[in-house]
Amino acid sequence: MFAQMSKAVPELATGLMATLELTITAAIISFLFGHVIWWLREQRFLLLRSAARLYVSLMRGTPSIVQLFLVFFSLPLIGLGGKPLLAAILAIGLNSAAYTAEILRANYAAVPRGQREAARVSGLTRFQCWRYVLAPQALRGSLPALVNEFTLIVKTTPLASVIAVTELTYAGQLIIARTYEATPVMLPIVLGYLLICWPILLLARRLQTRLDRARAN
């Protein structure tokens, strides 16, 4: 049994790297596109606000696996067929972006209106107001919810196996099908997910501490 498990280590390591790549890139898409959706929801033009609102409703109201299949089968239409990892990254990242946008919207709205007005009266542009007044306070308040959202991305990555992405869980399933040993395979998989999530939690704790100190000063 141990000989078989030792042979399986490279496969699990490859699956772990695929999961890590999927998590990091999907989280980046979620954070950046989440800001775009939040920004659109704050615009005065009804069409932009309605489009952003519709996007959030669609992403939050339809199953993630349906969105994954939609992205996967749509990529060949733009010449990007045969890229299941890219499809998984886009589907998971864009789905998470809807939740990220709502997190950011709630925390930006929590910044006192008087601070915005004071920033504009003092001569700051809209971008400077966002950069120096709104963003630091809103991101500080958003941090716990964003960390939770990014850990949910990690837990969503096994969904990519349905389009043949050999991430960590799917790699383990292939090994189990070959060795008929479930527990010795699943334990390293659990450890692998912890190795991904734990640094995220530690980084978030450190950022929260730095933000609290900056606020106190």
C-alpha positions as CSV (number, residue, x, y, z in Angstrom):
1,M,0.0,0.0,0.0
2,F,2.7,2.5,1.0
3,A,4.6,1.7,-2.2
4,Q,1.5,2.5,-4.2
5,M,1.0,5.7,-2.3
6,S,4.6,6.8,-2.8
7,K,4.1,6.4,-6.6
8,A,1.0,8.5,-6.3
9,V,2.8,11.5,-4.7
10,P,3.8,13.1,-8.1
11,E,0.2,12.9,-9.3
12,L,-1.1,14.5,-6.2
13,A,1.6,17.2,-6.4
14,T,0.6,18.0,-10.0
15,G,-3.0,18.2,-8.9
16,L,-2.1,20.5,-6.0
17,M,-0.3,22.8,-8.4
18,A,-3.3,22.9,-10.7
19,T,-5.5,23.7,-7.8
20,L,-3.2,26.5,-6.6
21,E,-3.0,28.0,-10.1
22,L,-6.8,27.8,-10.4
23,T,-7.3,29.4,-7.0
24,I,-4.9,32.3,-7.4
25,T,-6.0,33.3,-10.9
26,A,-9.7,32.9,-10.1
27,A,-9.2,35.1,-7.0
28,I,-7.5,37.8,-9.0
29,I,-10.3,37.8,-11.5
30,S,-12.9,37.9,-8.7
31,F,-11.2,40.9,-7.0
32,L,-10.6,42.9,-10.1
33,F,-13.9,42.2,-11.9
34,G,-15.7,42.6,-8.6
35,H,-14.5,46.1,-8.5
36,V,-15.7,46.7,-12.1
37,I,-19.1,45.4,-11.2
38,W,-19.3,47.5,-8.1
39,W,-18.2,50.6,-10.1
40,L,-20.9,50.0,-12.7
41,R,-23.5,49.7,-10.0
42,E,-22.5,53.1,-8.7
43,Q,-22.9,54.9,-12.0
44,R,-25.7,57.4,-12.8
45,F,-26.6,55.8,-16.1
46,L,-29.5,53.4,-15.6
47,L,-28.3,51.0,-18.4
48,L,-25.0,50.4,-16.7
49,R,-26.5,50.0,-13.2
50,S,-29.1,47.6,-14.6
51,A,-26.5,45.5,-16.5
52,A,-24.4,45.2,-13.4
53,R,-27.4,44.3,-11.3
54,L,-28.5,41.7,-13.9
55,Y,-25.0,40.2,-13.9
56,V,-25.0,39.8,-10.1
57,S,-28.5,38.2,-10.1
58,L,-27.5,35.7,-12.9
59,M,-24.3,34.7,-11.2
60,R,-25.9,34.3,-7.8
61,G,-29.1,32.7,-9.1
62,T,-27.8,30.0,-11.3
63,P,-25.8,26.9,-10.4
64,S,-22.0,27.2,-10.7
65,I,-21.8,24.0,-12.7
66,V,-24.1,25.4,-15.4
67,Q,-22.0,28.5,-15.6
68,L,-18.9,26.3,-15.9
69,F,-20.4,24.3,-18.8
70,L,-21.6,27.6,-20.5
71,V,-18.0,29.0,-20.4
72,F,-16.4,25.8,-21.5
73,F,-18.6,25.3,-24.5
74,S,-18.5,29.0,-25.4
75,L,-14.7,29.3,-25.6
76,P,-14.5,27.4,-28.9
77,L,-16.7,30.2,-30.4
78,I,-13.9,32.7,-29.9
79,G,-11.1,30.3,-30.9
80,L,-10.1,29.2,-27.4
81,G,-11.4,25.6,-27.5
82,G,-9.6,22.8,-25.7
83,K,-8.6,24.9,-22.7
84,P,-10.5,23.4,-19.8
85,L,-8.3,25.1,-17.2
86,L,-9.0,28.5,-18.7
87,A,-12.7,27.8,-18.7
88,A,-12.6,26.8,-15.0
89,I,-10.6,29.9,-14.1
90,L,-13.1,32.2,-15.9
91,A,-16.2,30.4,-14.6
92,I,-15.1,30.3,-11.0
93,G,-13.6,33.8,-11.0
94,L,-16.5,35.5,-12.7
95,N,-19.0,33.7,-10.4
96,S,-17.0,34.8,-7.4
97,A,-16.8,38.4,-8.7
98,A,-20.6,38.8,-8.3
99,Y,-20.2,38.1,-4.5
100,T,-17.1,40.2,-4.3
101,A,-18.9,43.1,-5.9
102,E,-21.7,42.9,-3.3
103,I,-19.1,42.8,-0.5
104,L,-17.4,45.9,-1.8
105,R,-20.6,47.7,-2.4
106,A,-21.8,47.2,1.1
107,N,-18.6,48.3,2.7
108,Y,-18.2,51.3,0.4
109,A,-21.7,52.4,1.3
110,A,-20.8,52.1,4.9
111,V,-18.2,54.9,4.6
112,P,-19.8,58.1,6.1
113,R,-21.2,60.3,3.4
114,G,-19.7,63.3,5.1
115,Q,-16.2,62.0,4.4
116,R,-16.9,61.8,0.7
117,E,-18.3,65.3,0.7
118,A,-15.4,66.7,2.7
119,A,-12.9,65.0,0.2
120,R,-14.6,66.5,-2.8
121,V,-14.8,70.0,-1.2
122,S,-11.1,69.9,-0.4
123,G,-10.4,69.6,-4.1
124,L,-9.8,65.9,-4.6
125,T,-10.9,64.3,-7.9
126,R,-13.2,61.4,-7.9
127,F,-10.3,59.0,-8.3
128,Q,-8.3,60.6,-5.5
129,C,-11.4,60.5,-3.3
130,W,-11.6,56.8,-4.0
131,R,-7.9,56.2,-3.6
132,Y,-7.3,58.1,-0.4
133,V,-10.6,58.1,1.4
134,L,-13.0,55.4,0.3
135,A,-10.8,52.5,-0.7
136,P,-8.7,52.2,2.5
137,Q,-11.8,52.2,4.7
138,A,-13.9,50.0,2.5
139,L,-11.2,47.4,2.0
140,R,-10.5,47.3,5.7
141,G,-14.1,46.5,6.4
142,S,-14.3,44.1,3.4
143,L,-11.3,42.0,4.4
144,P,-13.0,39.3,6.6
145,A,-15.7,38.7,4.0
146,L,-13.2,38.7,1.1
147,V,-11.0,36.2,2.9
148,N,-14.1,34.0,3.3
149,E,-14.9,34.4,-0.4
150,F,-11.4,33.5,-1.5
151,T,-11.4,30.3,0.7
152,L,-14.7,29.4,-0.9
153,I,-12.9,29.7,-4.3
154,V,-10.5,27.0,-3.0
155,K,-13.4,24.8,-2.0
156,T,-15.1,25.3,-5.4
157,T,-12.0,24.2,-7.5
158,P,-13.0,20.5,-7.4
159,L,-15.9,21.5,-9.7
160,A,-13.4,21.9,-12.5
161,S,-13.0,18.1,-12.6
162,V,-16.3,17.9,-14.6
163,I,-14.5,19.4,-17.6
164,A,-11.5,17.1,-17.2
165,V,-9.2,19.5,-15.2
166,T,-7.0,17.3,-13.1
167,E,-7.0,19.4,-10.0
168,L,-6.2,17.9,-6.5
169,T,-9.5,16.1,-5.9
170,Y,-9.7,14.6,-9.4
171,A,-6.1,13.4,-9.2
172,G,-7.0,11.7,-6.0
173,Q,-10.1,10.1,-7.6
174,L,-7.9,8.7,-10.4
175,I,-5.5,7.2,-7.9
176,I,-8.4,5.7,-5.8
177,A,-9.8,4.1,-9.0
178,R,-6.5,2.5,-9.6
179,T,-5.4,1.4,-6.1
180,Y,-8.8,0.9,-4.4
181,E,-7.3,2.8,-1.3
182,A,-9.5,5.7,-0.4
183,T,-8.4,6.9,3.1
184,P,-4.6,7.0,2.4
185,V,-5.3,9.1,-0.6
186,M,-8.0,11.5,0.8
187,L,-5.8,12.4,3.8
188,P,-3.1,14.0,1.7
189,I,-5.8,15.8,-0.3
190,V,-7.2,17.3,2.9
191,L,-3.7,18.4,3.8
192,G,-3.2,19.9,0.4
193,Y,-6.3,22.1,0.7
194,L,-5.2,23.2,4.2
195,L,-1.8,24.1,2.7
196,I,-3.5,26.5,0.3
197,C,-6.1,28.0,2.7
198,W,-3.8,28.4,5.7
199,P,-1.4,31.0,4.1
200,I,-4.5,33.0,3.0
201,L,-5.8,33.2,6.5
202,L,-2.3,34.1,7.9
203,L,-1.9,36.8,5.2
204,A,-5.4,38.2,6.0
205,R,-4.6,38.3,9.7
206,R,-1.4,40.2,9.1
207,L,-3.1,42.7,6.7
208,Q,-5.8,43.2,9.3
209,T,-3.2,43.9,12.0
210,R,-1.4,46.4,9.7
211,L,-4.6,48.2,8.8
212,D,-5.7,48.4,12.4
213,R,-2.3,49.9,13.4
214,A,-2.5,52.4,10.5
215,R,-6.0,53.4,11.6
216,A,-4.8,53.9,15.2
217,N,-2.0,56.1,14.1
